Amino acid sequence: RTENGPFKSRRELNKVPRLGAKSFEQCAGFLRIRGGENPLDNSAVHPEAYSIVEKMAADLKCTVVDLMEDAKLRQEVDLKKYVN
């Protein structure tokens, strides 16, 4: 990290030598990127589910950050809409 600086996104972890796709898949939800490009990178949301959270925010006409920070907004989410 001295050479390249801090990670800006979870996606950048895919460039780490010897961290394969399966390892990334298994660890991504546990790793946090503070102050990164995507606020979801500093959450427990797995990158595979980012699109679902983004859809929830869009449906509520708010930002992802608003949804993450506002418990009342999260209570308005109809989870049945996002299960398949």
TORLUMVO-145680 format. One record per residue: y, x, z of N, C-alpha, C in turn; residue number from 1. Coordinates in steps of 0.2 Angstrom, whole numbers. Example, Ala and Ser with C-alpha at 12.3 -4.5 7.8 and 13.67 -1.06 7.14 Angstrom:
2
<<-28,66,39>,<-22,62,39>,<-16,66,39>,1>
<<-11,64,35>,<-5,68,36>,<0,64,39>,2>
END
This chain:
84
<<-6,4,0>,<0,0,0>,<6,4,0>,1>
<<6,11,2>,<11,15,2>,<14,16,-5>,2>
<<9,16,-10>,<11,18,-17>,<14,11,-20>,3>
<<11,5,-19>,<13,-1,-22>,<17,-6,-18>,4>
<<18,-4,-12>,<21,-9,-8>,<17,-15,-5>,5>
<<20,-20,-2>,<16,-25,1>,<14,-30,-5>,6>
<<9,-34,-4>,<6,-39,-9>,<12,-44,-9>,7>
<<13,-47,-15>,<17,-52,-16>,<14,-59,-17>,8>
<<7,-58,-18>,<3,-65,-19>,<-4,-63,-18>,9>
<<-8,-68,-16>,<-15,-67,-16>,<-18,-65,-22>,10>
<<-15,-67,-28>,<-18,-65,-34>,<-18,-58,-35>,11>
<<-13,-54,-32>,<-13,-47,-32>,<-19,-44,-29>,12>
<<-22,-47,-25>,<-28,-44,-21>,<-34,-43,-26>,13>
<<-34,-47,-32>,<-39,-46,-37>,<-38,-39,-41>,14>
<<-33,-35,-39>,<-32,-29,-42>,<-34,-23,-38>,15>
<<-36,-25,-32>,<-39,-20,-27>,<-45,-17,-29>,16>
<<-46,-11,-30>,<-53,-8,-32>,<-58,-10,-27>,17>
<<-64,-12,-30>,<-70,-13,-26>,<-69,-20,-23>,18>
<<-64,-24,-24>,<-64,-31,-21>,<-66,-35,-27>,19>
<<-72,-37,-27>,<-74,-41,-33>,<-72,-48,-32>,20>
<<-74,-52,-37>,<-72,-59,-38>,<-75,-63,-32>,21>
<<-81,-62,-31>,<-85,-66,-25>,<-82,-64,-18>,22>
<<-80,-58,-17>,<-77,-56,-11>,<-70,-59,-10>,23>
<<-66,-59,-16>,<-60,-63,-15>,<-61,-70,-14>,24>
<<-65,-73,-17>,<-67,-80,-16>,<-68,-82,-9>,25>
<<-72,-77,-6>,<-74,-79,1>,<-69,-77,6>,26>
<<-64,-72,5>,<-60,-70,10>,<-53,-73,9>,27>
<<-51,-76,3>,<-44,-78,1>,<-41,-83,6>,28>
<<-45,-87,8>,<-42,-92,13>,<-41,-90,20>,29>
<<-43,-84,21>,<-42,-81,28>,<-36,-76,28>,30>
<<-34,-74,22>,<-29,-69,21>,<-22,-72,20>,31>
<<-17,-69,23>,<-10,-72,23>,<-6,-67,20>,32>
<<-2,-69,15>,<4,-65,12>,<10,-68,14>,33>
<<13,-65,19>,<20,-67,22>,<25,-66,18>,34>
<<30,-70,16>,<36,-69,12>,<34,-68,5>,35>
<<28,-71,3>,<26,-70,-4>,<29,-75,-9>,36>
<<27,-74,-15>,<29,-78,-20>,<28,-86,-20>,37>
<<22,-87,-17>,<19,-94,-16>,<19,-95,-9>,38>
<<22,-101,-6>,<21,-102,1>,<14,-103,3>,39>
<<10,-106,-1>,<3,-107,1>,<-1,-101,2>,40>
<<2,-95,0>,<-2,-89,1>,<-1,-87,8>,41>
<<3,-90,12>,<4,-89,19>,<1,-95,23>,42>
<<-5,-98,21>,<-8,-104,24>,<-15,-103,23>,43>
<<-19,-108,26>,<-26,-108,26>,<-29,-111,20>,44>
<<-24,-113,16>,<-27,-117,9>,<-29,-111,5>,45>
<<-35,-113,2>,<-39,-108,-2>,<-35,-109,-9>,46>
<<-34,-103,-13>,<-31,-103,-19>,<-34,-109,-24>,47>
<<-41,-110,-23>,<-44,-115,-28>,<-41,-122,-26>,48>
<<-38,-123,-21>,<-35,-130,-19>,<-28,-130,-19>,49>
<<-24,-125,-22>,<-17,-125,-22>,<-15,-131,-27>,50>
<<-18,-132,-32>,<-16,-138,-37>,<-17,-144,-33>,51>
<<-21,-145,-29>,<-22,-151,-25>,<-16,-152,-20>,52>
<<-14,-147,-17>,<-8,-147,-12>,<-2,-148,-16>,53>
<<-1,-145,-22>,<5,-146,-27>,<5,-153,-29>,54>
<<-1,-156,-31>,<-1,-163,-33>,<1,-168,-27>,55>
<<-1,-166,-21>,<1,-170,-15>,<9,-170,-14>,56>
<<11,-164,-15>,<19,-164,-14>,<22,-167,-20>,57>
<<20,-167,-26>,<23,-170,-31>,<23,-178,-30>,58>
<<17,-180,-28>,<16,-187,-27>,<21,-190,-22>,59>
<<22,-186,-17>,<27,-188,-11>,<34,-186,-13>,60>
<<35,-183,-19>,<42,-181,-21>,<45,-177,-16>,61>
<<41,-171,-14>,<44,-166,-10>,<41,-160,-12>,62>
<<44,-154,-9>,<41,-148,-11>,<35,-146,-7>,63>
<<31,-141,-9>,<25,-139,-5>,<28,-137,2>,64>
<<33,-133,2>,<36,-131,9>,<37,-137,13>,65>
<<41,-142,10>,<42,-148,14>,<35,-151,17>,66>
<<30,-151,13>,<24,-154,15>,<21,-150,20>,67>
<<21,-143,20>,<18,-139,25>,<22,-139,31>,68>
<<28,-140,31>,<32,-140,38>,<33,-147,41>,69>
<<32,-152,37>,<34,-159,40>,<27,-163,42>,70>
<<26,-164,48>,<20,-167,50>,<20,-175,48>,71>
<<26,-178,48>,<26,-185,45>,<25,-185,38>,72>
<<27,-181,34>,<25,-181,27>,<18,-180,26>,73>
<<15,-176,30>,<7,-175,29>,<4,-181,31>,74>
<<6,-185,36>,<3,-191,38>,<3,-196,32>,75>
<<8,-196,27>,<9,-200,22>,<4,-199,16>,76>
<<0,-193,16>,<-4,-192,11>,<-10,-196,11>,77>
<<-12,-199,6>,<-18,-203,5>,<-23,-199,3>,78>
<<-27,-196,7>,<-32,-191,5>,<-37,-194,0>,79>
<<-39,-200,0>,<-44,-203,-4>,<-42,-202,-12>,80>
<<-35,-201,-13>,<-33,-200,-20>,<-35,-193,-22>,81>
<<-37,-189,-18>,<-38,-182,-20>,<-45,-180,-19>,82>
<<-49,-184,-18>,<-57,-183,-17>,<-60,-185,-23>,83>
<<-64,-181,-26>,<-68,-183,-32>,<-76,-182,-31>,84>
END
